[in-house]
Amino acid sequence: MDIKYQVFVSSTYIDLIEERQEVMQALLELDCIPVGMELFPAADDDQWTLIKGLIKDCDYYILIVGGRYGSIGPSGKSYTQMEYEFAISEGIPVISFINGEPGKIAADKTEVSDAGKEKLKEFIELAKTKMCRLWTSPSDLGSQVSRSLVKLIKAKPRIGWIKANIATSDEANREIGVLRKENEELKGRLEKARVFAPVGSETLQQGDDKFNFNYRWYYAGDHNDKIELSWNEIFFILAPVMVDEATEDNLHDELRDYLRDKIDEKYHKRPSSIDVANVDFQTIKIQLIALGLIFKSDKKRSIKDAGVYWSLTPYGETVMMQLRALKK
């Protein structure tokens, strides 16, 4: 990927104009984005706020030290030293380039006062506690910067800057990767849901456990009756109609058809109507929900559709196959 790194170049200005030009050229040849404040003398708090913002946006920080300490800020330190310390506080990788032959620096490019010389000496000692290189001429400085920055980028890679279209593509790829992972996790959970009953359902009546429910049927008069069925038998009766969703009336109809055959078999009478006790019908529904076999569908046929529809869960489909699929 074509990443460009933004590099802040910090130094005094008037005494290092040629050196800064060499450094800027070296950075451009490395496809880096140089940032410097040489055209904006740091002279007030607003300017310092701007400088800090630019440093925070950079990936790397380069300090060039010649023979001057620089203009002093409100803190009593030079703005160059303030920039250096701020970069370190922000965790930005820094590398310093210090003139290795201070005795050869022209007098008009050095500190005049003893206080200035002392502050410069202390600043140089501070810079030497981090990555540091010596230079002797503008061209030598440019070469030093090129070689050193390449090594620093490898040792401490940063985010950098890329074109918006590439960033968008990368973001899309990352999002696709996240969605793919989520999809795999959902598949895994769905597969697990097909095989295992819900946690806690082992404490509920199920399988061959029996349930008595009441119903009323009509044949030459009303008759009240009850029947005992296992939960497997109840689900055996109701499951197929819920393969493609079923209304509550569909479930009632399946139970009625089953009971009508049982009454005909037992009494040799074919009832004209059958009604399952509502409280028992609701218990059957709730038990099948609790066992993780059925769920209420949110799908509606139309905006005005107020019906309730029931479907099999993945686990319910598996149990239905085990109960109803024909074996060899």
C-alpha positions in Angstrom: 0.0 0.0 0.0 1.2 3.5 -0.9 1.5 5.1 2.6 2.9 8.6 3.0 4.3 9.6 6.4 4.1 13.1 7.7 7.3 14.4 9.4 7.6 17.5 11.5 11.0 19.2 11.1 12.0 21.3 14.1 14.9 23.6 14.4 16.0 27.2 14.7 15.5 28.9 11.3 17.8 31.7 10.2 21.0 29.8 11.0 19.8 26.5 9.4 18.1 27.6 6.2 20.3 25.5 3.9 20.3 22.5 6.2 16.5 22.6 6.4 16.3 22.7 2.6 18.4 19.6 2.4 16.2 17.8 4.9 13.0 18.8 3.1 14.4 17.5 -0.1 15.4 14.2 1.5 11.9 13.8 2.9 10.3 14.5 -0.4 12.5 11.9 -2.1 11.3 9.4 0.5 7.7 10.3 -0.4 7.2 11.8 3.0 5.2 14.9 3.8 7.5 17.5 5.5 5.9 19.9 8.0 7.8 22.8 9.4 7.1 26.2 11.1 10.0 28.1 9.6 7.7 30.6 8.0 5.7 31.0 11.2 7.9 32.4 14.0 6.5 31.1 17.3 5.7 34.2 19.2 2.4 33.8 21.0 0.1 31.2 22.6 -2.2 31.0 19.5 0.8 30.1 17.4 1.9 27.5 19.9 -1.6 25.9 19.8 -1.2 25.7 16.0 2.2 24.1 16.3 1.0 21.5 18.8 -1.8 20.5 16.5 0.5 20.1 13.5 2.9 17.9 15.6 0.1 15.7 16.8 -0.9 15.1 13.2 2.6 13.9 12.3 3.9 10.4 12.3 7.6 11.2 13.0 9.5 14.2 14.4 13.0 15.4 13.4 15.0 17.8 15.4 18.0 19.6 13.9 20.4 21.3 16.3 23.1 23.8 15.1 24.7 26.6 17.1 21.6 28.4 18.4 19.2 27.6 21.1 16.3 29.6 19.6 13.7 32.1 20.7 12.4 31.7 24.2 8.8 31.0 25.0 6.7 31.9 28.1 8.0 28.8 29.9 11.6 29.9 29.7 12.5 27.2 27.2 13.0 27.7 23.5 10.1 26.9 21.2 12.3 24.3 19.5 12.8 22.5 22.9 9.1 22.9 23.7 8.2 21.2 20.3 10.7 18.4 21.0 9.3 17.7 24.5 5.7 17.9 23.2 6.4 15.3 20.5 7.8 13.0 23.1 4.9 13.5 25.4 2.6 12.5 22.5 4.5 9.3 21.9 5.7 10.4 18.4 9.0 8.7 17.4 11.7 11.3 17.4 15.2 11.4 16.0 17.7 14.2 16.6 20.5 15.5 14.3 23.2 17.5 16.1 26.0 19.3 14.5 29.1 17.2 15.2 31.6 20.0 14.7 30.3 22.9 16.8 33.7 24.6 16.7 33.4 25.2 13.0 30.0 26.9 13.1 30.2 30.5 12.0 30.1 33.1 14.8 26.9 34.7 13.5 25.2 31.3 13.7 26.0 30.6 17.4 24.7 31.8 20.7 26.3 35.0 22.0 25.4 34.9 25.6 26.7 32.5 28.2 23.1 31.8 29.3 22.2 30.9 25.7 25.2 28.6 25.3 24.3 26.8 28.6 20.7 26.3 27.6 21.9 24.9 24.2 24.3 22.5 25.9 21.5 21.3 28.2 19.1 20.8 25.3 21.7 18.8 23.4 22.3 16.6 26.4 18.5 16.1 26.5 18.3 15.2 22.8 21.1 12.6 23.2 18.9 10.6 25.6 16.9 9.6 22.5 17.9 8.4 19.0 20.6 10.8 17.9 22.9 11.3 14.9 25.7 13.8 14.2 26.1 15.8 11.0 28.8 18.0 9.6 27.4 19.7 6.5 24.0 20.3 4.8 24.6 17.5 2.3 25.7 15.2 5.1 22.6 16.1 7.1 20.4 15.2 4.1 22.0 11.8 3.8 21.8 11.1 7.5 18.1 12.0 7.5 17.4 9.7 4.6 19.1 6.6 6.0 18.0 7.2 9.6 14.3 7.8 8.8 14.1 4.6 6.7 15.4 2.6 9.7 13.1 4.4 12.1 10.0 3.7 9.9 10.9 0.0 9.9 11.6 -0.1 13.7 8.5 2.0 14.6 5.9 1.8 11.8 3.1 4.4 12.0 -0.4 4.8 10.5 0.6 7.3 7.9 -1.6 8.8 5.2 -3.2 7.1 2.3 -5.5 8.2 -0.6 -9.2 8.4 0.3 -10.1 5.8 -2.3 -7.6 3.3 -1.0 -8.7 4.0 2.6 -12.3 3.4 1.6 -11.3 0.1 0.0 -9.4 -1.0 3.1 -12.3 0.0 5.3 -14.6 -2.1 3.2 -12.2 -5.1 3.3 -12.0 -4.8 7.1 -15.8 -4.6 7.3 -16.2 -7.6 5.1 -13.7 -9.5 7.3 -15.7 -8.6 10.4 -19.0 -9.5 8.7 -17.5 -12.8 7.5 -16.4 -13.6 11.1 -19.8 -12.7 12.4 -21.4 -14.9 9.7 -19.3 -17.9 10.7 -20.1 -17.4 14.4 -23.8 -17.2 13.5 -23.6 -20.4 11.4 -21.9 -22.1 14.4 -24.6 -20.9 16.8 -27.3 -22.0 14.3 -25.8 -25.4 13.9 -25.6 -25.7 17.7 -29.2 -24.6 17.9 -30.2 -27.4 15.6 -28.7 -30.0 17.8 -29.1 -28.9 21.4 -32.1 -28.0 23.5 -32.1 -24.6 25.3 -30.1 -24.4 28.5 -32.4 -25.1 31.5 -35.0 -27.1 29.4 -33.8 -30.3 31.0 -35.9 -29.4 34.1 -39.1 -29.3 32.1 -41.6 -32.0 31.1 -40.7 -33.3 27.6 -40.3 -36.4 25.5 -42.2 -39.3 26.9 -43.5 -37.3 29.9 -47.4 -37.3 29.9 -49.8 -34.4 29.7 -53.6 -34.6 30.3 -55.7 -32.1 28.4 -59.4 -31.6 28.3 -61.7 -31.2 25.3 -65.4 -31.1 24.5 -67.0 -32.8 21.5 -70.5 -32.8 20.0 -72.3 -35.8 18.6 -76.0 -36.0 19.4 -75.2 -33.8 22.4 -72.2 -32.4 24.2 -69.6 -34.6 25.7 -66.6 -33.7 27.9 -63.5 -35.8 27.7 -59.8 -35.8 28.3 -56.8 -37.5 26.8 -53.3 -38.3 28.0 -50.5 -37.8 25.5 -46.7 -37.6 25.7 -45.0 -34.4 24.7 -43.4 -36.2 21.8 -46.9 -37.3 20.6 -48.2 -33.8 20.9 -45.3 -32.4 18.9 -45.6 -35.3 16.4 -49.1 -34.0 15.7 -48.4 -30.3 15.5 -44.9 -30.0 14.0 -45.6 -30.7 10.3 -48.1 -27.9 10.0 -45.5 -25.4 11.3 -42.9 -26.2 8.7 -44.1 -23.2 6.6 -45.7 -21.3 9.5 -49.1 -22.0 11.0 -51.9 -19.9 12.6 -53.4 -20.7 15.9 -56.4 -22.0 14.0 -54.2 -24.4 12.1 -52.8 -25.8 15.4 -56.4 -26.2 16.7 -57.4 -28.0 13.5 -54.5 -30.5 13.8 -55.5 -31.3 17.3 -59.2 -31.6 16.4 -58.4 -34.0 13.5 -56.3 -36.2 15.8 -59.0 -36.2 18.5 -61.8 -36.9 16.0 -60.0 -40.0 14.8 -59.5 -41.1 18.4 -63.1 -40.6 19.3 -64.2 -42.5 16.2 -61.9 -45.3 17.1 -63.0 -45.4 20.7 -66.8 -44.7 20.5 -67.4 -45.4 16.8 -68.8 -41.9 16.4 -67.6 -39.1 14.2 -68.0 -35.7 16.1 -69.2 -32.7 14.2 -67.3 -30.3 16.4 -64.4 -30.5 18.9 -63.1 -27.8 21.2 -59.8 -28.2 23.2 -59.9 -26.4 26.6 -58.2 -23.0 26.0 -56.1 -23.2 29.2 -54.7 -26.6 28.1 -54.1 -25.4 24.6 -52.2 -22.4 25.9 -50.1 -24.7 28.2 -49.2 -26.8 25.2 -48.0 -23.7 23.3 -46.0 -22.4 26.2 -44.4 -25.8 26.9 -43.3 -26.2 23.2 -41.8 -22.6 23.3 -40.0 -23.4 26.6 -38.5 -26.6 25.1 -37.1 -24.5 22.2 -39.2 -26.3 19.6 -41.4 -23.4 18.3 -41.4 -19.6 18.1 -43.8 -16.9 17.2 -43.1 -15.4 13.8 -43.0 -11.6 13.3 -43.9 -11.9 9.6 -47.2 -10.4 8.6 -49.2 -11.0 5.4 -50.4 -7.4 5.3 -50.4 -4.2 7.4 -53.8 -5.0 8.7 -52.9 -8.7 9.5 -53.4 -9.2 13.3 -52.9 -12.9 13.2 -50.4 -14.9 15.2 -48.1 -17.3 13.3 -46.0 -20.1 14.7 -42.9 -21.7 13.2 -40.4 -24.4 14.1 -37.1 -23.5 15.5 -34.0 -25.1 14.0 -33.9 -27.5 17.0 -37.7 -28.1 16.5 -37.0 -29.1 12.9 -34.4 -31.6 14.1 -36.7 -33.1 16.7 -39.5 -33.3 14.1 -37.3 -35.3 11.7 -36.3 -37.6 14.5 -40.0 -38.3 15.3 -41.5 -38.4 11.9 -38.9 -39.3 9.3 -39.3 -42.8 8.0 -36.5 -45.2 9.0 -35.3 -48.1 6.8 
